[in-house]
């Protein structure tokens, strides 16, 4: 019986084990965790590599059957904003290369631009294929956030390099494909759209209001309450939908809502 194929998921700042809701713990964490579980469910062995952000974290943590999370030391073992992590990516990549040499994966999948940079640098000398998912693009973030964008100066050039050199790129929507084509028109043939999925077993059905009421539209926004997540767009859209309600799920504990600076914006 042949061994199970082995995939390395690289997610430098977004651990699938992290508590959701922090400044850098959100959608990517959920995506990587769900992808890991799904791959394990079809018989793959999955190792998720992330940066150690607490000195007490063990080197390896079993997440579920078939999935392990490996913490690599790269910079101080504490929480660091993701936009300040690039100087530590050489050390992170060195850790990846050592891990890939000891336990060779069949394929490496980078998540976010820094993970892609580290994964490609580690995997290329070992002739391992590298798939990249950007999750967000620097050029788009700069376009919409302007001076509030805190991305490192290296981001956009690195994303172009990854687009040219990764074995394949997974985009999450057709709009991202257009953005990638604008970055480098030579590479779209190596881009495939795989939309983000929805777990139908995650939600619970039932009225939010215990009082019976007639059928109405409901808009649900689930995110951290920061300006770039677009909750303000949902509020504006509410005014254009007849007989609708908006449910916003996210933000700090209830006692901190009125003092939260992001909500005040």
Buried (B, 14 or more C-beta within 10 A) or exposed (E): EEEBBBBBBBBBBBBBBBEEBEEBBBBBBBBBBBBBBBBBEEEBBBBBBBBBBEEEBEEEBEBBEBBBBBBBBBBEBEBBEBBEBBEBBEBBBBBBBEBBEEEEBBBBBBBBBBBBBBBBBBBEEEEBEBBBBBBBBBBBBBEEEEEEBEBBEBBBEBBBBBBEEBBBBBBBEEEBBEBBBEBBEEBBEBBEEEEEEEEEEEEEEEEEEEEEEEEEEEBEBEBBBBEBBBBEEBEEBEEEEEEEBBEBEBBBEEEEEEEBEBBEE
